[in-house]
């Protein structure tokens, strides 16, 4: 997102980014790659990585249910 510091942006900003990608019919497996890359560079949120944050994991589960063929 414009104006955000990528390594420190909030989880809702990351979820919005992922949702935008999902809406372009991007495969869930590719979203997982995005999350891994973001987690590698992003500061920890609380005491966990972005990829293990409960909202991100719930988002991925929902995306998988929405597009089970991916």
N, CA, C, O and CB atoms as a CASP TS submission, in Angstrom:
PFRMAT TS
TARGET T0000
AUTHOR 0000-0000-0000
METHOD Language model
MODEL 1
PARENT N/A
ATOM      1  N   UNK     1       0.838  -1.174   0.000  1.00  0.00           N
ATOM      2  CA  UNK     1       0.000   0.000   0.000  1.00  0.00           C
ATOM      3  C   UNK     1       0.881   1.234   0.000  1.00  0.00           C
ATOM      4  O   UNK     1       1.950   1.256   0.609  1.00  0.00           O
ATOM      5  CB  UNK     1      -0.952   0.000   1.205  1.00  0.00           C
ATOM      6  N   UNK     2       0.430   2.219  -0.667  1.00  0.00           N
ATOM      7  CA  UNK     2       1.191   3.445  -0.787  1.00  0.00           C
ATOM      8  C   UNK     2       1.302   4.161   0.549  1.00  0.00           C
ATOM      9  O   UNK     2       0.316   4.283   1.275  1.00  0.00           O
ATOM     10  CB  UNK     2       0.560   4.354  -1.816  1.00  0.00           C
ATOM     11  N   UNK     3       2.493   4.632   0.873  1.00  0.00           N
ATOM     12  CA  UNK     3       2.708   5.370   2.098  1.00  0.00           C
ATOM     13  C   UNK     3       2.990   4.501   3.303  1.00  0.00           C
ATOM     14  O   UNK     3       3.218   5.032   4.390  1.00  0.00           O
ATOM     15  CB  UNK     3       1.539   6.208   2.372  1.00  0.00           C
ATOM     16  N   UNK     4       2.984   3.190   3.157  1.00  0.00           N
ATOM     17  CA  UNK     4       3.243   2.271   4.264  1.00  0.00           C
ATOM     18  C   UNK     4       4.707   1.825   4.231  1.00  0.00           C
ATOM     19  O   UNK     4       5.299   1.676   3.162  1.00  0.00           O
ATOM     20  CB  UNK     4       2.293   1.041   4.194  1.00  0.00           C
ATOM     21  N   UNK     5       5.271   1.618   5.398  1.00  0.00           N
ATOM     22  CA  UNK     5       6.608   1.034   5.508  1.00  0.00           C
ATOM     23  C   UNK     5       6.424  -0.482   5.457  1.00  0.00           C
ATOM     24  O   UNK     5       5.858  -1.056   6.387  1.00  0.00           O
ATOM     25  CB  UNK     5       7.353   1.494   6.842  1.00  0.00           C
ATOM     26  N   UNK     6       6.880  -1.136   4.409  1.00  0.00           N
ATOM     27  CA  UNK     6       6.584  -2.560   4.216  1.00  0.00           C
ATOM     28  C   UNK     6       6.979  -3.457   5.387  1.00  0.00           C
ATOM     29  O   UNK     6       6.268  -4.411   5.700  1.00  0.00           O
ATOM     30  CB  UNK     6       7.275  -3.041   2.990  1.00  0.00           C
ATOM     31  N   UNK     7       8.095  -3.164   6.030  1.00  0.00           N
ATOM     32  CA  UNK     7       8.567  -4.022   7.117  1.00  0.00           C
ATOM     33  C   UNK     7       7.814  -3.809   8.420  1.00  0.00           C
ATOM     34  O   UNK     7       7.989  -4.575   9.368  1.00  0.00           O
ATOM     35  CB  UNK     7      10.030  -3.787   7.347  1.00  0.00           C
ATOM     36  N   UNK     8       6.977  -2.777   8.479  1.00  0.00           N
ATOM     37  CA  UNK     8       6.303  -2.440   9.731  1.00  0.00           C
ATOM     38  C   UNK     8       4.807  -2.174   9.582  1.00  0.00           C
ATOM     39  O   UNK     8       4.171  -1.700  10.523  1.00  0.00           O
ATOM     40  CB  UNK     8       6.953  -1.241  10.333  1.00  0.00           C
ATOM     41  N   UNK     9       4.247  -2.467   8.437  1.00  0.00           N
ATOM     42  CA  UNK     9       2.822  -2.181   8.253  1.00  0.00           C
ATOM     43  C   UNK     9       1.974  -3.112   9.122  1.00  0.00           C
ATOM     44  O   UNK     9       2.439  -4.161   9.568  1.00  0.00           O
ATOM     45  CB  UNK     9       2.426  -2.327   6.763  1.00  0.00           C
ATOM     46  N   UNK    10       0.760  -2.722   9.346  1.00  0.00           N
ATOM     47  CA  UNK    10      -0.125  -3.481  10.236  1.00  0.00           C
ATOM     48  C   UNK    10      -0.661  -4.739   9.548  1.00  0.00           C
ATOM     49  O   UNK    10      -0.636  -4.859   8.324  1.00  0.00           O
ATOM     50  CB  UNK    10      -1.294  -2.599  10.701  1.00  0.00           C
ATOM     51  N   UNK    11      -1.138  -5.655  10.358  1.00  0.00           N
ATOM     52  CA  UNK    11      -1.720  -6.897   9.836  1.00  0.00           C
ATOM     53  C   UNK    11      -2.934  -6.596   8.943  1.00  0.00           C
ATOM     54  O   UNK    11      -3.069  -7.227   7.895  1.00  0.00           O
ATOM     55  CB  UNK    11      -2.132  -7.833  11.005  1.00  0.00           C
ATOM     56  N   UNK    12      -3.822  -5.661   9.311  1.00  0.00           N
ATOM     57  CA  UNK    12      -4.931  -5.355   8.393  1.00  0.00           C
ATOM     58  C   UNK    12      -4.472  -4.878   7.009  1.00  0.00           C
ATOM     59  O   UNK    12      -5.126  -5.177   6.010  1.00  0.00           O
ATOM     60  CB  UNK    12      -5.817  -4.299   9.010  1.00  0.00           C
ATOM     61  N   UNK    13      -3.372  -4.150   6.941  1.00  0.00           N
ATOM     62  CA  UNK    13      -2.843  -3.723   5.638  1.00  0.00           C
ATOM     63  C   UNK    13      -2.372  -4.949   4.849  1.00  0.00           C
ATOM     64  O   UNK    13      -2.617  -5.049   3.647  1.00  0.00           O
ATOM     65  CB  UNK    13      -1.670  -2.703   5.820  1.00  0.00           C
ATOM     66  N   UNK    14      -1.707  -5.863   5.516  1.00  0.00           N
ATOM     67  CA  UNK    14      -1.247  -7.089   4.853  1.00  0.00           C
ATOM     68  C   UNK    14      -2.434  -7.906   4.366  1.00  0.00           C
ATOM     69  O   UNK    14      -2.416  -8.432   3.254  1.00  0.00           O
ATOM     70  CB  UNK    14      -0.376  -7.933   5.807  1.00  0.00           C
ATOM     71  N   UNK    15      -3.459  -8.010   5.193  1.00  0.00           N
ATOM     72  CA  UNK    15      -4.659  -8.762   4.792  1.00  0.00           C
ATOM     73  C   UNK    15      -5.349  -8.106   3.597  1.00  0.00           C
ATOM     74  O   UNK    15      -5.850  -8.801   2.713  1.00  0.00           O
ATOM     75  CB  UNK    15      -5.644  -8.868   5.971  1.00  0.00           C
ATOM     76  N   UNK    16      -5.376  -6.794   3.567  1.00  0.00           N
ATOM     77  CA  UNK    16      -5.966  -6.094   2.418  1.00  0.00           C
ATOM     78  C   UNK    16      -5.172  -6.396   1.149  1.00  0.00           C
ATOM     79  O   UNK    16      -5.750  -6.617   0.085  1.00  0.00           O
ATOM     80  CB  UNK    16      -6.010  -4.565   2.672  1.00  0.00           C
ATOM     81  N   UNK    17      -3.842  -6.403   1.269  1.00  0.00           N
ATOM     82  CA  UNK    17      -2.975  -6.744   0.143  1.00  0.00           C
ATOM     83  C   UNK    17      -3.276  -8.165  -0.350  1.00  0.00           C
ATOM     84  O   UNK    17      -3.412  -8.396  -1.552  1.00  0.00           O
ATOM     85  CB  UNK    17      -1.486  -6.616   0.547  1.00  0.00           C
ATOM     86  N   UNK    18      -3.376  -9.105   0.579  1.00  0.00           N
ATOM     87  CA  UNK    18      -3.657 -10.497   0.210  1.00  0.00           C
ATOM     88  C   UNK    18      -5.052 -10.646  -0.395  1.00  0.00           C
ATOM     89  O   UNK    18      -5.237 -11.401  -1.350  1.00  0.00           O
ATOM     90  CB  UNK    18      -3.522 -11.409   1.435  1.00  0.00           C
ATOM     91  N   UNK    19      -6.024  -9.936   0.150  1.00  0.00           N
ATOM     92  CA  UNK    19      -7.389  -9.988  -0.385  1.00  0.00           C
ATOM     93  C   UNK    19      -7.423  -9.457  -1.815  1.00  0.00           C
ATOM     94  O   UNK    19      -8.107 -10.012  -2.674  1.00  0.00           O
ATOM     95  CB  UNK    19      -8.355  -9.177   0.508  1.00  0.00           C
ATOM     96  N   UNK    20      -6.687  -8.390  -2.061  1.00  0.00           N
ATOM     97  CA  UNK    20      -6.616  -7.861  -3.429  1.00  0.00           C
ATOM     98  C   UNK    20      -6.073  -8.911  -4.384  1.00  0.00           C
ATOM     99  O   UNK    20      -6.569  -9.046  -5.503  1.00  0.00           O
ATOM    100  CB  UNK    20      -5.739  -6.600  -3.478  1.00  0.00           C
ATOM    101  N   UNK    21      -5.058  -9.657  -3.956  1.00  0.00           N
ATOM    102  CA  UNK    21      -4.486 -10.705  -4.799  1.00  0.00           C
ATOM    103  C   UNK    21      -5.475 -11.851  -4.991  1.00  0.00           C
ATOM    104  O   UNK    21      -5.591 -12.398  -6.087  1.00  0.00           O
ATOM    105  CB  UNK    21      -3.182 -11.230  -4.187  1.00  0.00           C
ATOM    106  N   UNK    22      -6.178 -12.206  -3.936  1.00  0.00           N
ATOM    107  CA  UNK    22      -7.162 -13.286  -4.020  1.00  0.00           C
ATOM    108  C   UNK    22      -8.266 -12.926  -5.005  1.00  0.00           C
ATOM    109  O   UNK    22      -8.738 -13.785  -5.751  1.00  0.00           O
ATOM    110  CB  UNK    22      -7.762 -13.584  -2.634  1.00  0.00           C
ATOM    111  N   UNK    23      -8.675 -11.679  -5.013  1.00  0.00           N
ATOM    112  CA  UNK    23      -9.744 -11.239  -5.917  1.00  0.00           C
ATOM    113  C   UNK    23      -9.321 -11.261  -7.377  1.00  0.00           C
ATOM    114  O   UNK    23     -10.175 -11.232  -8.264  1.00  0.00           O
ATOM    115  CB  UNK    23     -10.194  -9.844  -5.547  1.00  0.00           C
ATOM    116  N   UNK    24      -8.025 -11.310  -7.645  1.00  0.00           N
ATOM    117  CA  UNK    24      -7.560 -11.426  -9.030  1.00  0.00           C
ATOM    118  C   UNK    24      -7.380 -12.886  -9.430  1.00  0.00           C
ATOM    119  O   UNK    24      -6.750 -13.197 -10.441  1.00  0.00           O
ATOM    120  CB  UNK    24      -6.242 -10.664  -9.217  1.00  0.00           C
ATOM    121  N   UNK    25      -7.958 -13.792  -8.598  1.00  0.00           N
ATOM    122  CA  UNK    25      -7.944 -15.240  -8.855  1.00  0.00           C
ATOM    123  C   UNK    25      -6.551 -15.853  -8.690  1.00  0.00           C
ATOM    124  O   UNK    25      -6.243 -16.869  -9.313  1.00  0.00           O
ATOM    125  CB  UNK    25      -8.458 -15.520 -10.260  1.00  0.00           C
ATOM    126  N   UNK    26      -5.722 -15.247  -7.864  1.00  0.00           N
ATOM    127  CA  UNK    26      -4.414 -15.802  -7.567  1.00  0.00           C
ATOM    128  C   UNK    26      -4.594 -17.061  -6.722  1.00  0.00           C
ATOM    129  O   UNK    26      -5.427 -17.082  -5.817  1.00  0.00           O
ATOM    130  CB  UNK    26      -3.517 -14.761  -6.837  1.00  0.00           C
ATOM    131  N   UNK    27      -3.839 -18.084  -7.003  1.00  0.00           N
ATOM    132  CA  UNK    27      -3.954 -19.352  -6.285  1.00  0.00           C
ATOM    133  C   UNK    27      -3.542 -19.180  -4.827  1.00  0.00           C
ATOM    134  O   UNK    27      -2.663 -18.379  -4.511  1.00  0.00           O
ATOM    135  CB  UNK    27      -3.093 -20.436  -6.957  1.00  0.00           C
ATOM    136  N   UNK    28      -4.180 -19.933  -3.951  1.00  0.00           N
ATOM    137  CA  UNK    28      -3.868 -19.876  -2.527  1.00  0.00           C
ATOM    138  C   UNK    28      -2.410 -20.270  -2.291  1.00  0.00           C
ATOM    139  O   UNK    28      -1.763 -19.724  -1.396  1.00  0.00           O
ATOM    140  CB  UNK    28      -4.815 -20.799  -1.726  1.00  0.00           C
ATOM    141  N   UNK    29      -1.898 -21.183  -3.059  1.00  0.00           N
ATOM    142  CA  UNK    29      -0.494 -21.575  -2.900  1.00  0.00           C
ATOM    143  C   UNK    29       0.443 -20.392  -3.157  1.00  0.00           C
ATOM    144  O   UNK    29       1.489 -20.278  -2.519  1.00  0.00           O
ATOM    145  CB  UNK    29      -0.152 -22.733  -3.851  1.00  0.00           C
ATOM    146  N   UNK    30       0.077 -19.536  -4.067  1.00  0.00           N
ATOM    147  CA  UNK    30       0.883 -18.341  -4.334  1.00  0.00           C
ATOM    148  C   UNK    30       0.733 -17.351  -3.189  1.00  0.00           C
ATOM    149  O   UNK    30       1.696 -16.673  -2.831  1.00  0.00           O
ATOM    150  CB  UNK    30       0.469 -17.682  -5.674  1.00  0.00           C
ATOM    151  N   UNK    31      -0.463 -17.258  -2.607  1.00  0.00           N
ATOM    152  CA  UNK    31      -0.647 -16.391  -1.437  1.00  0.00           C
ATOM    153  C   UNK    31       0.257 -16.850  -0.301  1.00  0.00           C
ATOM    154  O   UNK    31       0.795 -16.024   0.437  1.00  0.00           O
ATOM    155  CB  UNK    31      -2.126 -16.388  -0.980  1.00  0.00           C
ATOM    156  N   UNK    32       0.428 -18.152  -0.157  1.00  0.00           N
ATOM    157  CA  UNK    32       1.324 -18.677   0.880  1.00  0.00           C
ATOM    158  C   UNK    32       2.767 -18.231   0.636  1.00  0.00           C
ATOM    159  O   UNK    32       3.498 -17.940   1.582  1.00  0.00           O
ATOM    160  CB  UNK    32       1.247 -20.216   0.925  1.00  0.00           C
ATOM    161  N   UNK    33       3.168 -18.180  -0.622  1.00  0.00           N
ATOM    162  CA  UNK    33       4.509 -17.707  -0.962  1.00  0.00           C
ATOM    163  C   UNK    33       4.642 -16.226  -0.605  1.00  0.00           C
ATOM    164  O   UNK    33       5.661 -15.807  -0.057  1.00  0.00           O
ATOM    165  CB  UNK    33       4.808 -17.934  -2.469  1.00  0.00           C
ATOM    166  N   UNK    34       3.621 -15.439  -0.913  1.00  0.00           N
ATOM    167  CA  UNK    34       3.624 -14.025  -0.539  1.00  0.00           C
ATOM    168  C   UNK    34       3.779 -13.877   0.974  1.00  0.00           C
ATOM    169  O   UNK    34       4.574 -13.062   1.444  1.00  0.00           O
ATOM    170  CB  UNK    34       2.327 -13.333  -1.017  1.00  0.00           C
ATOM    171  N   UNK    35       3.026 -14.658   1.727  1.00  0.00           N
ATOM    172  CA  UNK    35       3.071 -14.560   3.191  1.00  0.00           C
ATOM    173  C   UNK    35       4.452 -14.948   3.716  1.00  0.00           C
ATOM    174  O   UNK    35       4.964 -14.317   4.641  1.00  0.00           O
ATOM    175  CB  UNK    35       1.987 -15.458   3.828  1.00  0.00           C
ATOM    176  N   UNK    36       5.051 -15.974   3.137  1.00  0.00           N
ATOM    177  CA  UNK    36       6.388 -16.377   3.565  1.00  0.00           C
ATOM    178  C   UNK    36       7.402 -15.259   3.305  1.00  0.00           C
ATOM    179  O   UNK    36       8.260 -14.981   4.143  1.00  0.00           O
ATOM    180  CB  UNK    36       6.816 -17.668   2.840  1.00  0.00           C
ATOM    181  N   UNK    37       7.297 -14.629   2.150  1.00  0.00           N
ATOM    182  CA  UNK    37       8.215 -13.542   1.822  1.00  0.00           C
ATOM    183  C   UNK    37       7.995 -12.340   2.744  1.00  0.00           C
ATOM    184  O   UNK    37       8.954 -11.723   3.206  1.00  0.00           O
ATOM    185  CB  UNK    37       8.041 -13.123   0.355  1.00  0.00           C
ATOM    186  N   UNK    38       6.746 -12.018   3.004  1.00  0.00           N
ATOM    187  CA  UNK    38       6.445 -10.906   3.906  1.00  0.00           C
ATOM    188  C   UNK    38       6.972 -11.219   5.300  1.00  0.00           C
ATOM    189  O   UNK    38       7.582 -10.361   5.939  1.00  0.00           O
ATOM    190  CB  UNK    38       4.921 -10.626   3.951  1.00  0.00           C
ATOM    191  N   UNK    39       6.745 -12.428   5.772  1.00  0.00           N
ATOM    192  CA  UNK    39       7.190 -12.827   7.109  1.00  0.00           C
ATOM    193  C   UNK    39       8.703 -12.751   7.253  1.00  0.00           C
ATOM    194  O   UNK    39       9.216 -12.404   8.317  1.00  0.00           O
ATOM    195  CB  UNK    39       6.717 -14.239   7.419  1.00  0.00           C
ATOM    196  N   UNK    40       9.408 -13.072   6.187  1.00  0.00           N
ATOM    197  CA  UNK    40      10.868 -13.056   6.240  1.00  0.00           C
ATOM    198  C   UNK    40      11.419 -11.643   6.436  1.00  0.00           C
ATOM    199  O   UNK    40      12.489 -11.473   7.020  1.00  0.00           O
ATOM    200  CB  UNK    40      11.443 -13.662   4.967  1.00  0.00           C
ATOM    201  N   UNK    41      10.705 -10.641   5.960  1.00  0.00           N
ATOM    202  CA  UNK    41      11.197  -9.265   6.022  1.00  0.00           C
ATOM    203  C   UNK    41      10.519  -8.414   7.086  1.00  0.00           C
ATOM    204  O   UNK    41      11.073  -7.404   7.519  1.00  0.00           O
ATOM    205  CB  UNK    41      11.021  -8.614   4.694  1.00  0.00           C
ATOM    206  N   UNK    42       9.353  -8.807   7.500  1.00  0.00           N
ATOM    207  CA  UNK    42       8.534  -7.990   8.407  1.00  0.00           C
ATOM    208  C   UNK    42       8.977  -8.178   9.855  1.00  0.00           C
ATOM    209  O   UNK    42       9.382  -9.272  10.247  1.00  0.00           O
ATOM    210  CB  UNK    42       7.040  -8.349   8.260  1.00  0.00           C
ATOM    211  N   UNK    43       8.900  -7.116  10.645  1.00  0.00           N
ATOM    212  CA  UNK    43       9.183  -7.249  12.074  1.00  0.00           C
ATOM    213  C   UNK    43       8.107  -8.119  12.704  1.00  0.00           C
ATOM    214  O   UNK    43       7.004  -8.242  12.172  1.00  0.00           O
ATOM    215  CB  UNK    43       9.249  -5.855  12.772  1.00  0.00           C
ATOM    216  N   UNK    44       8.429  -8.709  13.819  1.00  0.00           N
ATOM    217  CA  UNK    44       7.460  -9.552  14.508  1.00  0.00           C
ATOM    218  C   UNK    44       6.278  -8.725  14.999  1.00  0.00           C
ATOM    219  O   UNK    44       6.421  -7.557  15.361  1.00  0.00           O
ATOM    220  CB  UNK    44       8.121 -10.281  15.682  1.00  0.00           C
ATOM    221  N   UNK    45       5.130  -9.348  15.001  1.00  0.00           N
ATOM    222  CA  UNK    45       3.904  -8.721  15.509  1.00  0.00           C
ATOM    223  C   UNK    45       3.637  -9.389  16.856  1.00  0.00           C
ATOM    224  O   UNK    45       3.245 -10.554  16.922  1.00  0.00           O
ATOM    225  CB  UNK    45       2.663  -8.888  14.495  1.00  0.00           C
ATOM    226  N   UNK    46       3.853  -8.634  17.919  1.00  0.00           N
ATOM    227  CA  UNK    46       3.805  -9.254  19.239  1.00  0.00           C
ATOM    228  C   UNK    46       5.028 -10.130  19.371  1.00  0.00           C
ATOM    229  O   UNK    46       6.154  -9.634  19.317  1.00  0.00           O
ATOM    230  CB  UNK    46       2.491 -10.076  19.451  1.00  0.00           C
ATOM    231  N   UNK    47       4.833 -11.405  19.542  1.00  0.00           N
ATOM    232  CA  UNK    47       5.971 -12.323  19.619  1.00  0.00           C
ATOM    233  C   UNK    47       5.937 -13.372  18.515  1.00  0.00           C
ATOM    234  O   UNK    47       6.526 -14.444  18.655  1.00  0.00           O
ATOM    235  CB  UNK    47       5.998 -13.008  20.973  1.00  0.00           C
ATOM    236  N   UNK    48       5.248 -13.065  17.413  1.00  0.00           N
ATOM    237  CA  UNK    48       5.127 -14.037  16.328  1.00  0.00           C
ATOM    238  C   UNK    48       5.354 -13.392  14.973  1.00  0.00           C
ATOM    239  O   UNK    48       5.269 -12.173  14.823  1.00  0.00           O
ATOM    240  CB  UNK    48       3.760 -14.700  16.362  1.00  0.00           C
ATOM    241  N   UNK    49       5.643 -14.233  13.992  1.00  0.00           N
ATOM    242  CA  UNK    49       5.809 -13.727  12.635  1.00  0.00           C
ATOM    243  C   UNK    49       4.435 -13.417  12.041  1.00  0.00           C
ATOM    244  O   UNK    49       3.408 -13.864  12.552  1.00  0.00           O
ATOM    245  CB  UNK    49       6.576 -14.751  11.749  1.00  0.00           C
ATOM    246  N   UNK    50       4.437 -12.668  10.986  1.00  0.00           N
ATOM    247  CA  UNK    50       3.179 -12.350  10.308  1.00  0.00           C
ATOM    248  C   UNK    50       2.495 -13.624   9.828  1.00  0.00           C
ATOM    249  O   UNK    50       1.273 -13.745   9.921  1.00  0.00           O
ATOM    250  CB  UNK    50       3.427 -11.399   9.123  1.00  0.00           C
ATOM    251  N   UNK    51       3.267 -14.568   9.319  1.00  0.00           N
ATOM    252  CA  UNK    51       2.705 -15.807   8.800  1.00  0.00           C
ATOM    253  C   UNK    51       2.026 -16.674   9.843  1.00  0.00           C
ATOM    254  O   UNK    51       1.157 -17.480   9.509  1.00  0.00           O
ATOM    255  CB  UNK    51       3.768 -16.589   8.146  1.00  0.00           C
ATOM    256  N   UNK    52       2.411 -16.521  11.104  1.00  0.00           N
ATOM    257  CA  UNK    52       1.773 -17.312  12.155  1.00  0.00           C
ATOM    258  C   UNK    52       0.749 -16.506  12.948  1.00  0.00           C
ATOM    259  O   UNK    52       0.188 -17.001  13.925  1.00  0.00           O
ATOM    260  CB  UNK    52       2.824 -17.865  13.097  1.00  0.00           C
ATOM    261  N   UNK    53       0.508 -15.281  12.533  1.00  0.00           N
ATOM    262  CA  UNK    53      -0.504 -14.446  13.195  1.00  0.00           C
ATOM    263  C   UNK    53      -1.881 -15.076  12.971  1.00  0.00           C
ATOM    264  O   UNK    53      -2.181 -15.548  11.874  1.00  0.00           O
ATOM    265  CB  UNK    53      -0.469 -12.968  12.650  1.00  0.00           C
ATOM    266  N   UNK    54      -2.706 -15.082  14.005  1.00  0.00           N
ATOM    267  CA  UNK    54      -4.002 -15.771  13.922  1.00  0.00           C
ATOM    268  C   UNK    54      -4.900 -15.224  12.809  1.00  0.00           C
ATOM    269  O   UNK    54      -5.605 -15.996  12.159  1.00  0.00           O
ATOM    270  CB  UNK    54      -4.726 -15.660  15.250  1.00  0.00           C
ATOM    271  N   UNK    55      -4.886 -13.927  12.582  1.00  0.00           N
ATOM    272  CA  UNK    55      -5.734 -13.376  11.517  1.00  0.00           C
ATOM    273  C   UNK    55      -5.259 -13.812  10.132  1.00  0.00           C
ATOM    274  O   UNK    55      -6.071 -14.050   9.238  1.00  0.00           O
ATOM    275  CB  UNK    55      -5.758 -11.847  11.599  1.00  0.00           C
ATOM    276  N   UNK    56      -3.952 -13.915   9.958  1.00  0.00           N
ATOM    277  CA  UNK    56      -3.413 -14.344   8.661  1.00  0.00           C
ATOM    278  C   UNK    56      -3.722 -15.821   8.422  1.00  0.00           C
ATOM    279  O   UNK    56      -4.101 -16.200   7.315  1.00  0.00           O
ATOM    280  CB  UNK    56      -1.883 -14.098   8.594  1.00  0.00           C
ATOM    281  N   UNK    57      -3.565 -16.652   9.445  1.00  0.00           N
ATOM    282  CA  UNK    57      -3.869 -18.078   9.255  1.00  0.00           C
ATOM    283  C   UNK    57      -5.360 -18.290   9.019  1.00  0.00           C
ATOM    284  O   UNK    57      -5.738 -19.150   8.223  1.00  0.00           O
ATOM    285  CB  UNK    57      -3.409 -18.898  10.476  1.00  0.00           C
ATOM    286  N   UNK    58      -6.210 -17.524   9.693  1.00  0.00           N
ATOM    287  CA  UNK    58      -7.653 -17.624   9.457  1.00  0.00           C
ATOM    288  C   UNK    58      -8.003 -17.159   8.038  1.00  0.00           C
ATOM    289  O   UNK    58      -8.861 -17.747   7.380  1.00  0.00           O
ATOM    290  CB  UNK    58      -8.430 -16.787  10.502  1.00  0.00           C
ATOM    291  N   UNK    59      -7.337 -16.109   7.577  1.00  0.00           N
ATOM    292  CA  UNK    59      -7.552 -15.641   6.209  1.00  0.00           C
ATOM    293  C   UNK    59      -7.226 -16.749   5.210  1.00  0.00           C
ATOM    294  O   UNK    59      -7.997 -17.006   4.285  1.00  0.00           O
ATOM    295  CB  UNK    59      -6.694 -14.390   5.922  1.00  0.00           C
ATOM    296  N   UNK    60      -6.083 -17.402   5.402  1.00  0.00           N
ATOM    297  CA  UNK    60      -5.681 -18.473   4.483  1.00  0.00           C
ATOM    298  C   UNK    60      -6.665 -19.639   4.496  1.00  0.00           C
ATOM    299  O   UNK    60      -6.976 -20.197   3.444  1.00  0.00           O
ATOM    300  CB  UNK    60      -4.289 -18.975   4.841  1.00  0.00           C
ATOM    301  N   UNK    61      -7.152 -20.007   5.666  1.00  0.00           N
ATOM    302  CA  UNK    61      -8.138 -21.081   5.745  1.00  0.00           C
ATOM    303  C   UNK    61      -9.411 -20.708   4.987  1.00  0.00           C
ATOM    304  O   UNK    61      -9.981 -21.532   4.272  1.00  0.00           O
ATOM    305  CB  UNK    61      -8.468 -21.398   7.212  1.00  0.00           C
ATOM    306  N   UNK    62      -9.842 -19.478   5.147  1.00  0.00           N
ATOM    307  CA  UNK    62     -11.029 -19.020   4.432  1.00  0.00           C
ATOM    308  C   UNK    62     -10.791 -18.976   2.932  1.00  0.00           C
ATOM    309  O   UNK    62     -11.670 -19.344   2.153  1.00  0.00           O
ATOM    310  CB  UNK    62     -11.450 -17.648   4.931  1.00  0.00           C
ATOM    311  N   UNK    63      -9.628 -18.536   2.525  1.00  0.00           N
ATOM    312  CA  UNK    63      -9.307 -18.486   1.102  1.00  0.00           C
ATOM    313  C   UNK    63      -9.281 -19.892   0.518  1.00  0.00           C
ATOM    314  O   UNK    63      -9.725 -20.111  -0.609  1.00  0.00           O
ATOM    315  CB  UNK    63      -7.955 -17.786   0.874  1.00  0.00           C
ATOM    316  N   UNK    64      -8.760 -20.844   1.290  1.00  0.00           N
ATOM    317  CA  UNK    64      -8.720 -22.228   0.821  1.00  0.00           C
ATOM    318  C   UNK    64     -10.128 -22.804   0.663  1.00  0.00           C
ATOM    319  O   UNK    64     -10.408 -23.524  -0.295  1.00  0.00           O
ATOM    320  CB  UNK    64      -7.906 -23.092   1.790  1.00  0.00           C
ATOM    321  N   UNK    65     -11.008 -22.482   1.609  1.00  0.00           N
ATOM    322  CA  UNK    65     -12.394 -22.951   1.525  1.00  0.00           C
ATOM    323  C   UNK    65     -13.120 -22.310   0.329  1.00  0.00           C
ATOM    324  O   UNK    65     -13.927 -22.955  -0.341  1.00  0.00           O
ATOM    325  CB  UNK    65     -13.147 -22.633   2.839  1.00  0.00           C
ATOM    326  N   UNK    66     -12.818 -21.044   0.082  1.00  0.00           N
ATOM    327  CA  UNK    66     -13.462 -20.308  -0.999  1.00  0.00           C
ATOM    328  C   UNK    66     -13.026 -20.840  -2.363  1.00  0.00           C
ATOM    329  O   UNK    66     -13.822 -20.874  -3.302  1.00  0.00           O
ATOM    330  CB  UNK    66     -13.143 -18.815  -0.888  1.00  0.00           C
ATOM    331  N   UNK    67     -11.779 -21.250  -2.471  1.00  0.00           N
ATOM    332  CA  UNK    67     -11.239 -21.736  -3.742  1.00  0.00           C
ATOM    333  C   UNK    67     -10.555 -23.082  -3.527  1.00  0.00           C
ATOM    334  O   UNK    67      -9.331 -23.169  -3.621  1.00  0.00           O
ATOM    335  CB  UNK    67     -10.245 -20.711  -4.350  1.00  0.00           C
ATOM    336  N   UNK    68     -11.319 -24.129  -3.242  1.00  0.00           N
ATOM    337  CA  UNK    68     -10.713 -25.426  -2.914  1.00  0.00           C
ATOM    338  C   UNK    68      -9.938 -26.060  -4.053  1.00  0.00           C
ATOM    339  O   UNK    68      -9.149 -26.975  -3.819  1.00  0.00           O
ATOM    340  CB  UNK    68     -11.770 -26.371  -2.474  1.00  0.00           C
ATOM    341  N   UNK    69     -10.136 -25.609  -5.253  1.00  0.00           N
ATOM    342  CA  UNK    69      -9.429 -26.182  -6.404  1.00  0.00           C
ATOM    343  C   UNK    69      -8.010 -25.681  -6.505  1.00  0.00           C
ATOM    344  O   UNK    69      -7.246 -26.199  -7.320  1.00  0.00           O
ATOM    345  CB  UNK    69     -10.164 -25.868  -7.684  1.00  0.00           C
ATOM    346  N   UNK    70      -7.615 -24.686  -5.707  1.00  0.00           N
ATOM    347  CA  UNK    70      -6.247 -24.142  -5.743  1.00  0.00           C
ATOM    348  C   UNK    70      -5.334 -24.895  -4.821  1.00  0.00           C
ATOM    349  O   UNK    70      -4.149 -24.572  -4.726  1.00  0.00           O
ATOM    350  CB  UNK    70      -6.241 -22.671  -5.372  1.00  0.00           C
TER
END
